[in-house]
Amino acid sequence: MGMPVRIEDELYENAKTHAKAECRTISGQIEFWAKVGKAALDNPDLPVDFVRDLLIARAEGRENARPFVPQGQRDA
């Protein structure tokens, strides 16, 4: 369900730029930022970059996932 929300012009223009670069709609970009922000606030012990990458990975789905192999065991 969509709800109209007022945001500052500068935030809108910033979202517009990032949305184009990341192949999202403007509203999708703002939603993504909100999800990252909420997850970061809910998990203050985790770096924001890690939270962002985790949300992106979860959105990609399991079909692109590869099993984790520790660095010392990769060429063994």
NORKA-V118561 format. One record per run of one state. SS is the DSSP state (~ for helix, > for strand, _ for the rest). FROM is the first residue (numbers start at 1). TO is the last residue. Records with the same first field share a line. If there is no record, write none. Layout:
BEGIN
SS: FROM-TO ; FROM-TO
END
This chain:
BEGIN
_: 1-8 ; 22-25 ; 43-47 ; 61-61 ; 65-70 ; 74-76
~: 9-21 ; 26-42 ; 48-60 ; 62-64 ; 71-73
END
